[in-house]
Amino acid sequence: QVQLVESGGGSAQAGESLRLSCSASGGIFSVNALGWYRQAPGKQREMVASITSANISTYADSVRGRFTMSRDNAKNTVYLQMNSLKPEDTAVYYCYGRITSGQGITTRDYWGQGTQVTVSS
């Protein structure tokens, strides 16, 4: 059973940094894409950053230049380094993976449980 497990959330002051981690495990045949989404109270979930198996990265305009995503294929782990944090970055952050499992037949989207990031002035 494929699972995504997140860590690294917490509280920070504006201008400080946090790093989120997400590891995928369980019957993985291939990982097609990994990414991070976030959702603030009363808001829709939005993409923050994503990376394909070809290492093509995409960032939301609101975080470009401040957040950096990296991927360790050997560990099936993705990281989100968040620098120069702003109060508007406050949200629940979710790890996302598009993963083929089993013997290469089933491909679907998976989500982590979410981790709270709170940034104060």
C-alpha positions as CSV (number, residue, x, y, z in Angstrom):
1,Q,0.0,0.0,0.0
2,V,1.5,3.3,-1.1
3,Q,1.8,5.9,1.6
4,L,3.2,9.4,1.8
5,V,4.5,10.5,5.2
6,E,5.3,14.2,5.9
7,S,7.4,15.9,8.5
8,G,8.9,19.3,9.3
9,G,6.0,21.6,9.8
10,G,5.8,24.0,12.7
11,S,5.9,27.7,13.6
12,A,8.3,30.3,12.5
13,Q,8.8,34.1,12.5
14,A,8.6,36.1,9.3
15,G,11.9,35.9,7.5
16,E,12.9,32.5,9.0
17,S,13.1,29.1,7.3
18,L,11.5,25.7,7.5
19,R,12.1,22.5,5.6
20,L,9.4,20.0,4.9
21,S,10.1,16.3,4.0
22,C,7.9,13.7,2.4
23,S,8.8,10.0,1.9
24,A,6.8,7.6,-0.3
25,S,6.8,3.9,0.4
26,G,4.9,0.7,-0.2
27,G,4.7,-1.2,-3.5
28,I,6.1,1.6,-5.7
29,F,6.8,0.7,-9.3
30,S,7.7,4.2,-10.4
31,V,7.2,7.8,-9.2
32,N,6.0,10.0,-12.0
33,A,5.7,13.3,-10.2
34,L,6.0,14.7,-6.7
35,G,4.9,18.0,-5.3
36,W,3.6,20.2,-2.5
37,Y,0.2,21.8,-2.1
38,R,-1.2,24.1,0.6
39,Q,-4.6,25.0,1.9
40,A,-5.4,28.0,4.2
41,P,-8.7,28.0,6.1
42,G,-11.6,28.9,3.9
43,K,-9.4,28.7,0.8
44,Q,-9.0,26.2,-2.1
45,R,-6.0,23.9,-2.1
46,E,-3.3,25.3,-4.4
47,M,-0.1,24.0,-5.9
48,V,3.1,25.3,-4.4
49,A,5.8,23.3,-6.2
50,S,6.0,20.2,-8.3
51,I,8.7,18.1,-10.0
52,T,8.5,15.4,-12.7
53,S,10.6,12.3,-13.1
54,A,12.6,14.3,-15.6
55,N,13.4,16.8,-12.9
56,I,11.3,19.6,-14.4
57,S,10.2,21.9,-11.6
58,T,7.3,24.3,-11.4
59,Y,6.7,26.9,-8.7
60,A,3.8,29.1,-7.8
61,D,4.4,32.8,-8.5
62,S,3.9,33.5,-4.8
63,V,6.8,31.3,-3.7
64,R,9.2,31.5,-6.6
65,G,12.6,32.7,-5.4
66,R,11.9,31.8,-1.8
67,F,11.0,28.1,-1.8
68,T,13.1,25.3,-3.3
69,M,12.0,21.8,-4.0
70,S,14.4,18.8,-4.3
71,R,14.0,15.1,-4.8
72,D,16.0,12.1,-3.6
73,N,15.0,9.3,-6.0
74,A,16.9,6.6,-4.1
75,K,14.9,7.4,-1.0
76,N,11.6,8.3,-2.8
77,T,11.7,11.5,-0.8
78,V,10.9,15.1,-1.7
79,Y,11.8,18.2,0.3
80,L,10.5,21.7,0.3
81,Q,13.0,24.3,1.6
82,M,11.0,27.4,2.6
83,N,13.1,30.5,3.1
84,S,12.1,34.1,3.8
85,L,8.7,33.0,5.2
86,K,5.8,35.4,5.2
87,P,2.6,35.3,7.3
88,E,0.7,34.6,4.1
89,D,2.5,31.3,3.8
90,T,0.5,30.0,6.8
91,A,-1.4,27.0,5.7
92,V,-1.6,23.2,5.9
93,Y,0.9,21.8,3.5
94,Y,0.2,18.5,1.7
95,C,2.7,16.2,-0.1
96,Y,1.5,14.9,-3.4
97,G,2.6,12.0,-5.6
98,R,1.6,10.6,-8.9
99,I,2.7,7.0,-8.4
100,T,2.5,3.8,-10.4
101,S,2.2,0.8,-8.0
102,G,2.3,-3.0,-8.2
103,Q,3.5,-4.4,-11.5
104,G,3.1,-1.1,-13.4
105,I,-0.6,-1.2,-14.1
106,T,-2.1,1.1,-11.6
107,T,-1.3,4.8,-11.6
108,R,-3.1,7.3,-9.3
109,D,-2.6,10.4,-7.1
110,Y,-1.6,10.0,-3.5
111,W,-1.7,12.6,-0.7
112,G,0.1,13.0,2.6
113,Q,-1.8,13.7,5.9
114,G,-0.8,17.4,5.9
115,T,1.4,19.4,8.2
116,Q,0.6,22.8,9.6
117,V,2.9,25.7,8.9
118,T,2.3,28.9,10.9
119,V,4.3,32.1,10.2
120,S,3.9,35.1,12.5
121,S,5.1,38.7,12.1
